[in-house]
Amino acid sequence: MRLRRIVQRLKNHFELFGLQPAYALELEQLERAYREIQTRIHPDRFARAGDAERRASMQWTTHVNEAYRILKSPVQRGKYLLSLQGVDVAFESNTAMAADFLVQQMQWREQLEEALERRDAAELERLRARLQGERRALEGRIAERIDGKADAAGAADLVRRLMFLEKFDADIDAGFETIESS
């Protein structure tokens, strides 16, 4: 029962880990807090407890794992922070992007296709490096909008862009798999 009362008092995932709600996050702090919580709530510690305590431990562990997964991911953390402010990123229904971003996406897609046609893993690596640089810059801009300017609407657009880049990164992974399997 103690675990249930603790969970009910928490307002958000950041509070769970003793962190201030912010996009710019020290991942080492998150990791330390996660490991500390896991050692206290792991179901093995409640093996001899009653059914209710064991169930609460399992639920709590699930909640902690989900919160950790969300905060660790730059995209999910951005979406979560915006949801705390009542802003829905609306990725499924709002895919409108600035023309320059769409042009960049088309160029990267063409480069990906060309690299796959040539089975050029080195070109995929170069494309991934450019993508990673773009992601880091975009994450900095998101942090500035959310943490510095409290501009949730502007941040939502940037988080949608980051979601596109995350998907493109997964496409690059699939490209590597295609090259390796053939």
C-alpha positions in Angstrom: 0.0 0.0 0.0 2.9 2.3 0.7 3.9 2.2 -3.0 0.4 3.2 -4.2 0.4 6.3 -2.0 3.8 7.4 -3.4 2.6 7.0 -7.0 -0.6 8.9 -6.3 1.4 11.9 -5.0 3.6 12.2 -8.0 2.7 14.9 -10.5 4.9 14.0 -13.4 7.7 11.8 -14.6 10.4 14.4 -13.7 9.2 14.5 -10.1 9.5 10.7 -10.0 13.2 11.0 -10.7 13.8 14.1 -8.6 14.4 16.3 -11.7 13.2 19.7 -12.7 10.8 19.6 -15.7 13.1 20.7 -18.6 14.0 19.5 -22.1 17.7 20.0 -21.5 18.3 17.0 -19.3 21.4 15.5 -17.8 21.0 11.9 -18.9 23.5 10.7 -16.3 21.3 12.1 -13.5 18.3 10.4 -15.0 20.1 7.1 -15.2 21.3 7.4 -11.6 17.9 8.2 -10.3 16.4 5.4 -12.4 18.8 2.8 -11.0 18.3 4.0 -7.4 14.5 3.7 -7.8 14.8 0.3 -9.4 16.8 -1.1 -6.5 14.1 0.1 -4.1 11.0 -1.1 -6.0 12.2 -4.2 -7.9 9.6 -7.0 -7.5 12.3 -9.3 -6.1 12.4 -7.1 -3.0 8.7 -7.8 -2.5 8.8 -11.6 -3.0 7.8 -12.3 0.6 5.3 -9.5 0.8 1.5 -9.8 0.4 -0.3 -10.0 -2.9 -1.2 -6.4 -2.9 2.3 -5.2 -2.2 3.7 -7.5 -4.9 1.1 -6.2 -7.4 1.9 -2.6 -6.5 5.6 -3.3 -6.9 5.0 -4.7 -10.4 2.8 -1.7 -11.3 5.3 0.7 -9.9 8.1 -0.9 -11.8 6.1 -0.7 -15.0 5.4 3.0 -14.4 9.1 3.8 -13.6 10.2 2.0 -16.8 7.8 3.9 -18.9 8.7 7.2 -17.4 12.4 6.5 -17.9 11.8 5.5 -21.5 9.9 8.7 -22.2 12.4 11.0 -20.5 15.4 9.3 -22.1 14.1 9.9 -25.6 14.5 13.4 -26.9 11.3 13.1 -29.0 9.2 11.5 -26.3 10.6 14.0 -23.7 9.6 16.9 -25.9 6.1 15.5 -26.5 5.7 14.8 -22.8 6.8 18.3 -21.7 4.4 19.8 -24.2 1.6 17.6 -23.1 2.2 18.8 -19.5 1.5 22.3 -20.9 -1.6 21.1 -22.7 -0.1 21.1 -26.2 -0.5 18.1 -28.5 2.2 17.7 -31.0 -0.5 16.3 -33.4 2.0 14.5 -35.5 -0.6 12.2 -37.0 -2.9 15.1 -38.1 -0.5 18.0 -38.5 2.3 17.1 -40.8 2.8 20.5 -42.3 6.4 21.6 -42.4 8.3 24.6 -43.6 9.3 24.4 -47.2 13.1 24.4 -46.5 12.7 21.5 -44.1 10.7 19.5 -46.7 13.3 20.2 -49.4 16.0 19.0 -47.0 14.0 15.8 -46.4 13.6 15.2 -50.1 17.4 15.6 -50.7 18.2 13.2 -47.9 15.7 10.7 -49.2 17.3 10.9 -52.7 20.7 10.4 -51.1 19.5 7.4 -49.2 18.0 5.9 -52.3 21.2 6.5 -54.3 23.3 5.0 -51.5 21.1 1.9 -51.5 21.2 1.5 -55.2 25.1 1.6 -55.1 25.1 -0.4 -51.8 27.3 2.3 -50.4 27.6 1.9 -46.7 30.1 4.7 -46.5 27.6 7.1 -48.0 25.0 5.9 -45.4 27.5 6.7 -42.7 28.0 10.2 -44.1 24.3 10.7 -44.3 23.8 9.5 -40.8 26.6 11.9 -39.5 24.8 14.9 -41.2 21.5 13.7 -39.7 23.0 13.4 -36.2 24.4 17.0 -36.5 20.9 18.2 -37.6 19.3 16.3 -34.7 21.7 17.9 -32.1 21.0 21.4 -33.5 17.3 20.8 -33.5 17.3 19.4 -29.9 19.2 22.6 -28.9 16.5 24.7 -30.5 13.7 22.7 -28.8 15.4 23.2 -25.4 15.6 26.9 -26.1 11.9 27.1 -27.0 10.7 25.0 -24.1 13.1 25.8 -21.3 14.1 29.3 -22.3 11.3 31.0 -24.0 8.3 28.9 -22.8 7.2 28.8 -26.5 5.2 25.6 -26.6 3.6 26.2 -30.0 7.0 26.8 -31.6 8.5 23.9 -29.8 5.7 21.6 -31.1 6.7 22.3 -34.7 10.4 21.5 -33.8 9.4 18.3 -32.1 7.5 17.3 -35.2 10.6 17.9 -37.2 12.6 15.8 -34.8 10.1 13.0 -35.2 10.7 13.1 -38.9 14.5 12.9 -38.3 14.0 10.0 -36.0 12.1 8.1 -38.6 14.6 8.9 -41.2 17.4 7.6 -38.9 15.4 4.3 -38.7 15.2 4.3 -42.5 19.0 4.6 -42.6 19.3 1.6 -40.1 17.0 -0.3 -42.5 19.3 0.7 -45.4 22.3 -0.7 -43.5 20.4 -4.0 -43.0 19.5 -4.1 -46.7 23.1 -3.7 -47.7 24.4 -6.2 -45.2 21.8 -8.9 -46.1 22.5 -8.8 -49.8 
